Amino acid sequence: MPNLEHPAYPAATLLHLESLVPCRESQVSMLLSIFGERQQFSFPSIFIYGHTSSGKTYVMQTLLNTLQLPHVFVNCVEYFTSRLLLEEILIQVQNCSSETKPASHVPCDTFNDFVRLFKQAVVNQDLQDQTLYVVLDRAEQLREMEANILPAFLRLQELTDRNVTVVLLSEIVWELFRPNTGCFEPFTLYFPDYSIGHLQKILCQNHPPEYSADFYAAYINILLGVFYMVCRDLKELQHLAALNFSKYCEPVVKGEANERDTRKLWKNIEPHLKKAMQTVYLREINSSQWERLQRDEGEPGQLKGLSAHAHVELPYYSKFLLIAAYLASYNPVRTDKRFFLKHHGKIKKTNFMKKHEKTSNHLLGPKPFPLDRLLAILYSIVDNRVAPTANIFSQITSLVTLQLLSMVGNNDQLDGPRYKCTVSLDFIRAVAR
């Protein structure tokens, strides 16, 4: 039984729309109820919010295009001033009808001019008998424009006396939009994040025809098991799924395993997914470079750094500072005498050390350390004597600027600044080599 029902639209169209917006049927059903029929006046303004990649823009575009509703779609980041934004809306309104030739530039300096030109454009395009939807994506940029822009858009239906609905799409809540002087309250609609079940269903729709749906679903389960805790972005997961599927299929293509041999397929793909974890969201290499990296078989033990940071060039003492910072972050303070003093005496293994000796500090994450401990470790690992000059302190600041170190707490602490090392073990190995 279809989830979307509306007397104003054919059942076949709604069924096709439902297939295009999986896991967003309740939000689309709510929007259809608000929109009503074509000739009816809808709510003056609708505010749709949710985290990035929760389907706001895609659902709105698909809904308006599938039902063939007259609409204007503008990205507020691209048209970042009020004049550019208003002029783009007028141009798109004049192009709503396919029979008219493309409109030229329409000068519009103020919102009063916009209201007058908008009313004329609606009449010229014969749009007064149906609702026109003005969709403003990334609407949080409206807060950077003149103070009257946002309240005027919320009352555009009242100001123009036309059947128009303004839809605002944003990643932040309405409370951060509301002006201090008050304004017309829009109808708010929340798009929740996709659950792991929703992501599984959506990603499985892209399975290649040459492989079975169960085989691809098993691959998506493995992918989500690795990346779901660090990445909920649907676009990023789609990119990762397309990028690593060829490596997952490699044993099947070579005849070393069949589609049901999940254990062997997992062992083959596991190291490559761990490498891909280092570049989630970064896009420091493109797809062709990643595929070439997977094909190239390097020497045993050779590190293949995916991140551009692995090839960064640092000054001589900055490398030692970074190594010292890593040692200070991942080694307990009680081990400094044992590791960095030549005559440290006899070290007794206490019950405390025996209890915690199996716990890896890499699993616990980096710990903050004071500046004097960093310098003490630096002096012990550098062969020649290093004077604490302004050059050394400036290089520490540069490492913080490069986000290789992070400063913890405030600068006005009585015990001096505290830092934390933010790079991985592979990076430190590359620097140390």
N, C-alpha and C positions, 0 to 999 in steps of 0.2 A: 504494500500500500504506500503511495507516495506521501512524503512528509509535507510537501508544499502544495497548498490548495488556495485558489483565489478565483472568484467568479469572473473577474475582468480579463483573465488571460487564459489561453487554451491549455488544456491539461498536458498536451505533448510538449509545449514550450516550457512549462514548469518542470516536467520530468527531465528534459534536457538540461535545464538550469540546475536541478538538484544533482545531476551527475557531474557538473562542472565545479561545484562548491562542496566537496565532501567535508563532513564534520563541521559544517557551518550552517546546517539547515535551520536551526532555531533562530539564529541571527537574521538569516534571509527571510524567514517567515515573519519575524517582527518588523523588518523593513517593509515588506509587502503590505502588512496591516497599516503601517503609518502612511505609506504612499497612497493607498486607496486606488481608485480608478483614475484613468488618465485625465479626465475633465474635472475631477474633484480637487479642491484646495487641500494641499497636504500641510503638515506642521511647518511653520515658517523656517525653523532652523533645527538641525539635528547634529549632535556632537557625538562622534564615534571615537573611542579611545581604546588603547591596548598596547602591549609591548610590541617591539619591532618583530616583523615576520609573523604576525598573528592573523594575516589575511584581510586586513581592513581595505587596503587599496585594491587588491585583486577581487574581493567579493563585490565591492561597489562597482568597479569597471565591468565585471562579468554580468552583474544584475542589470545595469543600465543598457549594456550592449545587447544582451540576449532578449530583453523585453522591448528593445528599440524605443527607449524613452529619450526624449530630447534632453541633452545634458551638455554641460561645460565642465571640463576636467583640467584643473590648473595646479601645478606644483609650486608652492609658495617659496621654496628654496631657489628655484630657477628664476622666478619673477619676484625679486627680493625687495622691490620698492613698491609703494602704493600705486604710482603711475604705471609702472610696467604691469602690475597685476590687473588693474582696472582695464587697461587697454587690451590685454590678452583676453579677458573675459568678453569684452565687446566684440573682438574679432571672431572668437569662437561662436558667439551667439549669432552673428551675421552669417556664419558658415554652417549653421545647423541644418539648413535646407540644402539638399544635394542639387537642387535645380538652379540655385544662385551661383554666380561665379565667385571665386575666392575674394574675400574682403581685403582691402588695403589697410594701411596704418590709420588708426582712429585716434587723434589727439584727445587726451582726457587728463586734465590737471587736478580737478577736485572731485569729491564724491557727489556734489550737486550736478556737475556735468555728467558724471557717470549715470546717475538716476535718470536724467533727461534722455541721454543717448540709449540707455538700456530699454526704456519704454518704447522708444521709436523702433529699435531693432526687434523687439518682441512683436510689435504690430506688423512690421514689414515681412517677417518670416512666418506670419500666421500661427504664432505659438500661443495666442491668448486663450485658446480653447482647451489647452492641456498644460499640465504642470511641467515647468522647466527646472531642471536640477543643476545647481551650481555647486560643484564639488571642489573644495580647497584642500588638497593634500599637504601634509606637513604644516598644519595650520598654526603650530606654535610660533612660526615666524611672524604671524600677524601682531604679536606682542611687541615686536621691534619697530613696527610702523607707527603712524600717527595714532593718537588716542581715540579718534572717532571711527577708525576703520572697522575694528571688531564689533562695536555696538551697532554700527550701520549695517553691516552684513547680517547680523542677527535679526534686524528689522527690515530687511530688504523687501519682503513681501508687503509690508505696510507702507514703506516709502514709495514704492513704484506702483502700488495698487495693481499688481499683476500676480498671476498664479506661478509663483517661483518659490523654490525651497533651497536653502543653502545648507550644504552638508560639510561639516568640518571633520577632517581626519587628523588625529594627533596621537602621539605616544605618551602624553602627560595628561593628568586629570583636569577636570574642568575648574577645580578650585584654584589652580594656578593661572587660569585665564581671566577669571572674573575681575572686572575693573573695580576700583574702590568706590566709584560713583554709582555703581549698579548698572545693570543692563537687562535686556530681555533674556530670560533663562531658556536655553535650548533643551530639546529632548535628548537625554544622554543614553548611549548604548555602549555597553562594554563588550569587547572581544577578548575572551580569556586566552591564555596560552594553550597551544596544542599539547595534549597529554601524549604519553609514549604510545598509547594505542592509536591515537589519531595520526601521529607521525608514521607509525607502521603502516596504517591503511593508505595514507597519501603517497608515501614513498614506493609502496608496492605497485601502484598504478603505472609506474614507469618501467616495468620489467621488460627486457628485450624479448622479442617474439621467438628467438631461437632457443630460449631456455624456458623451462616450466615455471609456473607461478610459485610453486612451493620452493623451488631452488632459490629463486630471487628473494622470497620472503625469509628464508633462512639466512641469506646474506644480510638483509636489512636488520634482522634480529641481532646479528653479530655487530653490525655497525652501530646500532643504537646502544647496545650493551657497552661499547667502548666510549662513545662520544656523548651520550645523553646527559651525563652528569656535568659536562663542561660546555655543552653547546645545545641550545634548544631552538636555534634559528633554522627554520625550514629550508631557506635558500642555501645556507651553508651545508646542511646535511644532504641536500640534493646534489650539490657540487661534489661533496666527498663520496657519495654513493656512485656517481658517474665516474669519478676519477680512479677509484680503487677496485671497481668490479672486474676489470680485465685481469688483475692480479689474483683475485679470488677464483676466477675461472681457469687459471693457468694449469693446475693439475688435471682438470677435466679435459682441456684441450690437448694436453700431452699424453693423455691416456693413463696417467698414474693413479687416478681416482675416478669414482663415479659421482653423480650428483648427490647421492645419499651418504657419502663418506664425509660426514660433517667434521669429524675429528681431524682428518688429514687436511681438509680445506681450511680449518681454523688455524692449524699450525703454520700453514703457508702464508696466511694473510696477517697473522698477529704482528710480526715485526714491522710490516709496512704500515699498519694502522698506528703503531706507536710512533713511527716517524711522522706520519701525517698529523698526529696530535700536536706536534711542535709548531705547526703552521696554521692552526685553526684561526680563521678570521684574518690572517696576515696577508695572504696572497703574495708572498715574497718570491714565489716562482710560479710560472704559468703552467697550464695543464701539459703542454708538450714537454717542458723541462722536467716535470714530475715523472711523466712516462719514460723519458730518456734515462732518468735517474734510476727508475725501477729496472730497466733493461740492462744497464751497465752493471757488470759483476766486478766489484773492486777486490783488492787483496784482502785476505782474512785479517780481521781486526782493524781494518781501515775505517775511519769515521767519515761518514758522508753527511756533512752539515747541511741541513735544508735551510736553516735560517741565515739571512744575510749577516746577522750579528756574528756568525762563526768565522766570517772572513774580514771582520772589522780590524783596522789597523789602529793600535794604541801606542802611545809613547812608552818608553822603556820602563819607567817607574810605575806608570799606570797599570801595566800588566802585573807587576809584583803587588801593587795595592789591591788589585782585584782578586788575586790569588789569596792574599792575606785576609781580605774581607770574606771570601768563601770559607776559609779555615775557621775564622772567628764565628761565622754564622752557624756552621754545622758541627763544630767541635765544642764540647762542654768546657767551661772555664777551668774546671779542676784538672783537665788534661794538658793545659798549656805548659806547665812545668815539665811534664813528662815528655812532650813532643819537641819543645823549643829550647830547653836548657841541656847543655852537655853534661853537667855534673848535678843531676837532679836528685841523686840519692836513691835509696831503695823505695819502690812504690808498692805499698801493700794493697792487695785486692780486698776491699771491704765487701760486706754482704750487699751493700747498696749497688756497687759496681757489678757484682755477679747477677743481681736481680735484673738489671737493665742492660746487660751487655748484649742481649739478643735483639734489642729494639734499634732499628736503623734510624739515625737522625734525618736521613733523606725523606723518610715517610712523615716525619713530624714537621718538616718545613724549616726555613731559615729562622734563626733567632737573632734578635737585635743585640748589638754590642756597642760599647763606648769607643770614642775616638782614640783614647790612650791605649786600649787593647789592640786596636788595629795597627797603630804605629809600632807597638812592641813586637807584634808578630812580623811586621814588615822588616824591622831591623834584624830579626833573627834569620829570615830566609834570604836576605840579600847578602851577597858575599862581601862587598866592600861597605864601608861605613856611609851612612846616609844622614845628612844633617836635616833637621826638621825646618826646612826653609819654606818661604811662601810658595815656591814652585810645587812642593809636595802637596800643600793644602789646596792649591788651585786645581791640581789634578784630581783630588778627591771630589771637589765641586763639579768638575767636568764629568766624572763618572756618575754622579747623581743626575746631572742634566741629560746624559745619555741613557738614563734609566737602567744602568747596570747596577747601581746601588740606589737604595731608597732611604730617605731620612725618616726616622720614627720619632714621633712626638714633636714638641715645640722647640724653637731655637733658643728660647730664653730659660731653659732648664739650668739649674745650678750645677749639675754634674756634667754639663757639656752635651754636645749633640750625640745622638745614637743612630746607628745605621743598620741596614739589613741588606745582604747580598741577594740579588734577584735573578741571577743567571743559573743555568743548569750545569750539571757535572760534565756533560760533553763539551760545553763551551769552555769550562775551566781546563779540561784536558787539552783542548786545542790551543789555548793560550799558553799553558805550561810547556807544551811541546815546542 
